[in-house]
Amino acid sequence: AAAARAQAIASARRDPALRAIDVCATLAQALPDNTIYLDETTSQRGLNYRHVEFRGPHGFIRVPSGLGQCLGVGLGIKLAAPGRPVVCLVGDGSFLYNPAVQALGFARDERLPIMLVIYNNNGYRAMRENQLSYYPQGAGARQQRFLGEPINGFDFERLPELFDGVGFKVETLAQLRQALQQGRAALAEGRSVVINAL
């Protein structure tokens, strides 16, 4: 299993574009062993499960039942484990379901810094895939038009600035590594972090 995982990562890294597998594989390399990861993704769930390494009790938690819970659950976990970094893994679609403004404000006010890593594919990809799986010959497939799927979101990385946090927009592996390093430093200072991975 480890050899197959390493081969998949190496294959993805031959492409200069940042891919979801790069993000989840790099997290485990760049962040401390005691990091707690919360997963509220849909399209990247399998990659996170395979490539974000399990490192002890409560190191990887799948947020149960529905979208919009990761930030609240993450803050609760940070309250329960203040000495451990907490990283919320969300897609751009699931991020929009979360009460991000309230969560980042609460994180600042209560000194509960968390990191959000947003897998940004500019769409509700799970909706597109579901349409294709149920209606492979349907109008959406024929016209390559999936109503409700595109997200014309804002610059997610700018949101934490309103709450004394920091944000990063990353499009390459080198930018991701730098953002994770600077993000670790910000967490140590008590500041929340958003990494918008395109």
C-alpha positions as CSV (number, residue, x, y, z in Angstrom):
1,A,0.0,0.0,0.0
2,A,2.8,2.4,0.9
3,A,4.6,1.7,-2.5
4,A,1.3,2.4,-4.4
5,R,0.8,5.6,-2.5
6,A,4.3,6.8,-3.2
7,Q,3.9,5.9,-6.9
8,A,0.7,7.9,-7.2
9,I,2.3,10.9,-5.5
10,A,5.3,10.8,-7.8
11,S,3.2,10.4,-10.9
12,A,1.0,13.4,-9.9
13,R,4.1,15.5,-9.2
14,R,5.4,15.2,-12.8
15,D,2.7,17.7,-13.7
16,P,3.5,21.3,-12.7
17,A,-0.1,22.0,-11.8
18,L,-1.2,21.6,-8.2
19,R,-3.4,18.6,-7.7
20,A,-5.5,17.4,-4.8
21,I,-3.1,14.5,-4.2
22,D,-0.2,17.1,-3.9
23,V,-2.2,18.9,-1.2
24,C,-3.0,15.9,1.0
25,A,0.4,14.3,0.6
26,T,2.2,17.5,1.4
27,L,0.2,18.2,4.6
28,A,1.6,15.1,6.3
29,Q,5.1,16.2,5.4
30,A,4.8,19.8,6.4
31,L,2.7,19.8,9.6
32,P,3.5,18.3,13.0
33,D,2.8,14.7,13.8
34,N,0.2,15.6,16.4
35,T,-2.0,17.5,13.9
36,I,-5.7,16.7,14.0
37,Y,-7.2,16.7,10.5
38,L,-11.0,17.1,9.9
39,D,-12.3,16.0,6.5
40,E,-15.4,17.6,5.1
41,T,-14.7,17.0,1.5
42,T,-16.7,15.1,-1.0
43,S,-14.6,14.8,-4.2
44,Q,-11.3,14.5,-2.4
45,R,-12.5,12.2,0.4
46,G,-10.7,9.1,-0.9
47,L,-7.4,11.0,-1.5
48,N,-7.5,12.5,2.0
49,Y,-8.2,9.1,3.5
50,R,-5.3,7.4,1.6
51,H,-2.7,10.2,1.7
52,V,-3.1,12.2,4.9
53,E,-1.3,9.9,7.2
54,F,-2.9,8.6,10.3
55,R,-0.7,9.5,13.3
56,G,-2.3,8.3,16.4
57,P,-5.6,8.7,18.2
58,H,-7.9,11.3,16.8
59,G,-5.4,12.3,14.1
60,F,-7.9,12.1,11.3
61,I,-11.7,12.7,11.8
62,R,-14.3,12.5,9.1
63,V,-17.0,15.1,9.9
64,P,-20.2,13.2,9.9
65,S,-23.5,13.8,8.2
66,G,-23.8,16.8,5.9
67,L,-21.9,19.8,4.9
68,G,-21.3,23.0,6.9
69,Q,-20.0,21.5,10.1
70,C,-16.2,21.4,9.8
71,L,-15.4,24.8,11.2
72,G,-17.6,24.4,14.2
73,V,-16.4,20.9,14.9
74,G,-12.8,22.1,14.3
75,L,-13.2,24.9,16.9
76,G,-14.6,22.4,19.4
77,I,-11.7,20.1,18.9
78,K,-9.3,22.9,19.2
79,L,-10.9,23.9,22.5
80,A,-10.6,20.2,23.7
81,A,-7.0,19.9,22.4
82,P,-5.5,23.4,22.6
83,G,-1.9,22.1,22.2
84,R,-2.5,20.4,18.9
85,P,-2.8,22.0,15.5
86,V,-6.3,21.6,13.9
87,V,-6.7,21.5,10.1
88,C,-10.0,21.6,8.4
89,L,-10.0,20.0,4.9
90,V,-12.9,21.4,2.9
91,G,-13.8,21.8,-0.8
92,D,-14.8,25.2,-2.0
93,G,-18.4,24.0,-2.1
94,S,-18.5,22.7,1.4
95,F,-16.6,25.8,2.6
96,L,-19.6,27.9,1.5
97,Y,-21.9,25.8,3.6
98,N,-19.8,26.6,6.8
99,P,-20.4,29.7,8.9
100,A,-16.9,31.0,8.1
101,V,-17.4,34.6,9.2
102,Q,-18.7,33.5,12.6
103,A,-16.1,30.7,13.0
104,L,-13.1,32.9,12.2
105,G,-14.4,35.7,14.5
106,F,-14.9,33.1,17.3
107,A,-11.4,31.7,16.7
108,R,-9.9,35.1,17.0
109,D,-11.9,36.1,20.1
110,E,-11.3,32.9,22.0
111,R,-7.7,32.4,20.8
112,L,-8.5,29.1,19.1
113,P,-6.5,29.3,15.9
114,I,-7.3,26.7,13.2
115,M,-6.1,26.1,9.6
116,L,-8.5,25.7,6.7
117,V,-7.3,24.0,3.6
118,I,-9.7,24.6,0.7
119,Y,-9.6,22.3,-2.3
120,N,-10.8,24.8,-4.8
121,N,-12.0,23.3,-8.1
122,N,-14.4,26.2,-8.8
123,G,-17.5,24.0,-8.5
124,Y,-19.7,21.7,-6.7
125,R,-18.0,18.8,-8.3
126,A,-20.0,16.2,-6.4
127,M,-23.2,17.6,-8.0
128,R,-21.7,17.3,-11.5
129,E,-20.5,13.7,-10.8
130,N,-23.9,12.7,-9.4
131,Q,-25.7,14.1,-12.5
132,L,-23.4,12.1,-14.7
133,S,-23.8,8.9,-12.7
134,Y,-27.6,9.1,-12.7
135,Y,-28.0,10.5,-16.2
136,P,-24.9,9.6,-18.3
137,Q,-26.8,10.4,-21.5
138,G,-28.7,13.4,-20.1
139,A,-28.8,17.0,-21.2
140,G,-26.0,18.0,-18.9
141,A,-23.7,15.4,-20.3
142,R,-24.6,16.2,-23.9
143,Q,-24.2,19.9,-23.5
144,Q,-21.5,19.8,-20.8
145,R,-23.7,22.2,-18.8
146,F,-24.4,21.3,-15.2
147,L,-26.7,23.8,-13.6
148,G,-25.8,24.7,-10.0
149,E,-22.2,23.2,-10.4
150,P,-20.0,26.3,-11.1
151,I,-18.9,28.4,-8.2
152,N,-17.9,31.9,-8.9
153,G,-16.5,32.4,-5.4
154,F,-14.6,35.2,-3.8
155,D,-10.9,35.1,-2.9
156,F,-11.2,32.8,0.1
157,E,-7.7,33.6,1.2
158,R,-8.7,37.2,2.0
159,L,-11.4,36.3,4.5
160,P,-9.1,35.6,7.5
161,E,-7.6,39.1,7.2
162,L,-10.8,40.5,8.6
163,F,-10.1,38.5,11.8
164,D,-6.4,39.0,12.3
165,G,-5.7,35.8,10.5
166,V,-3.7,35.1,7.3
167,G,-4.5,33.6,4.0
168,F,-2.7,32.2,1.0
169,K,-3.6,31.5,-2.5
170,V,-1.6,28.6,-3.9
171,E,-1.3,27.2,-7.4
172,T,2.0,25.3,-7.3
173,L,3.6,22.8,-4.9
174,A,6.3,25.3,-4.0
175,Q,3.6,27.9,-3.0
176,L,1.8,25.2,-1.0
177,R,4.9,24.3,0.9
178,Q,5.7,28.0,1.7
179,A,2.1,28.6,2.7
180,L,2.1,25.6,5.1
181,Q,5.4,26.8,6.6
182,Q,4.1,30.4,7.1
183,G,0.7,29.0,8.2
184,R,2.4,27.0,11.0
185,A,4.1,30.1,12.2
186,A,0.8,32.0,12.2
187,L,-0.9,29.2,14.2
188,A,1.9,29.4,16.7
189,E,1.1,33.2,17.0
190,G,-2.6,32.4,17.7
191,R,-3.8,33.4,14.2
192,S,-6.1,31.4,12.0
193,V,-5.1,30.4,8.5
194,V,-6.9,29.8,5.2
195,I,-5.1,28.2,2.3
196,N,-7.0,28.4,-1.0
197,A,-5.5,25.6,-3.1
198,L,-6.4,26.1,-6.8
